[in-house]
Amino acid sequence: MRAVVQRTNGSRVLVNNQEIAGIDKGLMVLLGIRKGDSTKDADYLTDKIINLRIFPDENDKMNLSLLDIGGEILLVSQFTLCGDARKGRRPSFSEAELPDAALSLFEYCTTLLQQAGVNVQTGEFGADMIVEISNDGPCTILLDSARQF
């Protein structure tokens, strides 16, 4: 499981030119689910996301987590994060999980984040979305449950 985590002052998702989700201060999380990922991967990644100390404290040092600031999460499934572009010029998405299994893990991640007390908004799984991100900093962190980076 992979995630692109961006500190945001506001983000939203549109489907068919209609806003379906939006947050103010918090984290924009693009989530890619690979074949073989399990609830163990989701447990690791969601814990890491809500506890990342990437928000500024009173001294403007990145020292606070999403939980510390009472921030929100906009969680969007993005299978292209599982793409492999090492060979040729067209990425292969053969490592991306099949939609039914990916949806189940995506919903599990959403539930874990909600159980941690976070207000979570989500994109529409499998839809063609416009994602608007106001990246604060900019601050972007890459996470991988297999700890490849």
One Martini backbone bead per residue (centre of mass of N, CA, C, O) as a GRO file, in nm:
protein
  149
    1MET     BB    1   0.098   0.036   0.022
    2ARG     BB    2   0.030   0.370  -0.089
    3ALA     BB    3   0.126   0.720  -0.009
    4VAL     BB    4   0.018   1.055  -0.058
    5VAL     BB    5   0.113   1.323   0.159
    6GLN     BB    6  -0.066   1.635   0.210
    7ARG     BB    7  -0.046   1.939   0.314
    8THR     BB    8  -0.347   2.135   0.390
    9ASN     BB    9  -0.584   2.418   0.343
   10GLY     BB   10  -0.730   2.271   0.095
   11SER     BB   11  -0.968   2.027  -0.039
   12ARG     BB   12  -1.107   1.867  -0.344
   13VAL     BB   13  -1.385   1.685  -0.501
   14LEU     BB   14  -1.476   1.608  -0.841
   15VAL     BB   15  -1.784   1.501  -1.006
   16ASN     BB   16  -1.923   1.617  -1.268
   17ASN     BB   17  -1.871   1.918  -1.148
   18GLN     BB   18  -1.910   1.802  -0.849
   19GLU     BB   19  -1.895   1.835  -0.520
   20ILE     BB   20  -1.817   1.555  -0.283
   21ALA     BB   21  -1.553   1.679  -0.138
   22GLY     BB   22  -1.414   1.845   0.168
   23ILE     BB   23  -1.144   2.042   0.311
   24ASP     BB   24  -0.935   2.184   0.516
   25LYS     BB   25  -0.733   2.141   0.749
   26GLY     BB   26  -0.470   1.894   0.658
   27LEU     BB   27  -0.503   1.590   0.463
   28MET     BB   28  -0.390   1.468   0.159
   29VAL     BB   29  -0.481   1.131   0.040
   30LEU     BB   30  -0.316   0.911  -0.169
   31LEU     BB   31  -0.429   0.571  -0.252
   32GLY     BB   32  -0.246   0.265  -0.300
   33ILE     BB   33  -0.343  -0.070  -0.398
   34ARG     BB   34  -0.199  -0.379  -0.370
   35LYS     BB   35  -0.124  -0.675  -0.427
   36GLY     BB   36  -0.142  -0.829  -0.100
   37ASP     BB   37  -0.278  -0.647   0.062
   38SER     BB   38  -0.366  -0.562   0.402
   39THR     BB   39  -0.463  -0.478   0.716
   40LYS     BB   40  -0.173  -0.440   0.804
   41ASP     BB   41  -0.108  -0.213   0.605
   42ALA     BB   42  -0.334  -0.023   0.700
   43ASP     BB   43  -0.249   0.007   0.992
   44TYR     BB   44   0.026   0.132   0.940
   45LEU     BB   45  -0.055   0.375   0.756
   46THR     BB   46  -0.269   0.518   0.934
   47ASP     BB   47  -0.085   0.565   1.175
   48LYS     BB   48   0.125   0.732   1.026
   49ILE     BB   49  -0.055   0.960   0.921
   50ILE     BB   50  -0.177   1.069   1.205
   51ASN     BB   51   0.145   1.090   1.332
   52LEU     BB   52   0.265   1.290   1.161
   53ARG     BB   53   0.516   1.548   1.204
   54ILE     BB   54   0.403   1.826   0.982
   55PHE     BB   55   0.320   2.046   1.182
   56PRO     BB   56   0.333   2.347   1.315
   57ASP     BB   57   0.445   2.508   1.573
   58GLU     BB   58   0.512   2.793   1.762
   59ASN     BB   59   0.817   2.771   1.606
   60ASP     BB   60   0.780   2.650   1.308
   61LYS     BB   61   0.795   2.342   1.369
   62MET     BB   62   0.784   2.019   1.272
   63ASN     BB   63   0.569   1.870   1.551
   64LEU     BB   64   0.278   1.804   1.444
   65SER     BB   65  -0.016   1.642   1.422
   66LEU     BB   66  -0.326   1.586   1.319
   67LEU     BB   67  -0.431   1.538   1.608
   68ASP     BB   68  -0.314   1.799   1.738
   69ILE     BB   69  -0.490   1.997   1.526
   70GLY     BB   70  -0.767   1.877   1.421
   71GLY     BB   71  -0.766   1.747   1.148
   72GLU     BB   72  -0.820   1.649   0.817
   73ILE     BB   73  -0.933   1.406   0.564
   74LEU     BB   74  -0.854   1.334   0.219
   75LEU     BB   75  -0.956   1.034   0.060
   76VAL     BB   76  -0.789   0.883  -0.232
   77SER     BB   77  -0.809   0.669  -0.479
   78GLN     BB   78  -0.488   0.549  -0.652
   79PHE     BB   79  -0.375   0.316  -0.869
   80THR     BB   80  -0.123   0.468  -1.005
   81LEU     BB   81   0.076   0.419  -0.759
   82CYS     BB   82   0.124   0.110  -0.885
   83GLY     BB   83   0.301   0.193  -1.098
   84ASP     BB   84   0.529   0.077  -1.367
   85ALA     BB   85   0.810   0.272  -1.531
   86ARG     BB   86   1.089   0.118  -1.587
   87LYS     BB   87   0.956   0.016  -1.855
   88GLY     BB   88   0.939   0.213  -2.078
   89ARG     BB   89   0.643   0.449  -2.124
   90ARG     BB   90   0.428   0.250  -2.012
   91PRO     BB   91   0.255   0.182  -1.755
   92SER     BB   92   0.213  -0.065  -1.515
   93PHE     BB   93  -0.089  -0.213  -1.335
   94SER     BB   94  -0.048  -0.518  -1.221
   95GLU     BB   95  -0.018  -0.437  -0.897
   96ALA     BB   96  -0.297  -0.368  -0.880
   97GLU     BB   97  -0.575  -0.403  -0.729
   98LEU     BB   98  -0.866  -0.520  -0.735
   99PRO     BB   99  -1.151  -0.349  -0.689
  100ASP     BB  100  -1.292  -0.510  -0.457
  101ALA     BB  101  -1.043  -0.532  -0.269
  102ALA     BB  102  -0.972  -0.229  -0.265
  103LEU     BB  103  -1.236  -0.125  -0.145
  104SER     BB  104  -1.218  -0.273   0.121
  105LEU     BB  105  -0.949  -0.133   0.215
  106PHE     BB  106  -1.045   0.156   0.190
  107GLU     BB  107  -1.274   0.129   0.400
  108TYR     BB  108  -1.091   0.044   0.630
  109CYS     BB  109  -0.925   0.304   0.642
  110THR     BB  110  -1.160   0.492   0.698
  111THR     BB  111  -1.241   0.362   0.967
  112LEU     BB  112  -0.975   0.401   1.120
  113LEU     BB  113  -0.975   0.711   1.105
  114GLN     BB  114  -1.246   0.752   1.249
  115GLN     BB  115  -1.166   0.596   1.515
  116ALA     BB  116  -0.940   0.830   1.570
  117GLY     BB  117  -1.119   1.111   1.521
  118VAL     BB  118  -1.141   1.166   1.215
  119ASN     BB  119  -1.223   1.368   0.960
  120VAL     BB  120  -1.360   1.199   0.671
  121GLN     BB  121  -1.305   1.223   0.333
  122THR     BB  122  -1.412   1.111   0.001
  123GLY     BB  123  -1.389   0.979  -0.273
  124GLU     BB  124  -1.478   0.809  -0.572
  125PHE     BB  125  -1.465   0.501  -0.635
  126GLY     BB  126  -1.362   0.473  -0.977
  127ALA     BB  127  -1.365   0.760  -1.052
  128ASP     BB  128  -1.362   1.052  -1.233
  129MET     BB  129  -1.145   1.296  -1.100
  130ILE     BB  130  -1.118   1.608  -0.939
  131VAL     BB  131  -0.820   1.728  -0.774
  132GLU     BB  132  -0.789   1.969  -0.520
  133ILE     BB  133  -0.474   2.121  -0.405
  134SER     BB  134  -0.356   2.291  -0.111
  135ASN     BB  135  -0.030   2.304  -0.067
  136ASP     BB  136   0.137   2.321   0.239
  137GLY     BB  137   0.470   2.486   0.181
  138PRO     BB  138   0.546   2.238   0.069
  139CYS     BB  139   0.402   1.912   0.183
  140THR     BB  140   0.545   1.589   0.098
  141ILE     BB  141   0.468   1.240   0.158
  142LEU     BB  142   0.603   0.915   0.136
  143LEU     BB  143   0.434   0.596   0.155
  144ASP     BB  144   0.514   0.245   0.262
  145SER     BB  145   0.430  -0.066   0.386
  146ALA     BB  146   0.711  -0.199   0.270
  147ARG     BB  147   0.943   0.012   0.304
  148GLN     BB  148   1.077   0.129   0.020
  149PHE     BB  149   1.065   0.459   0.146
   0.00000   0.00000   0.00000
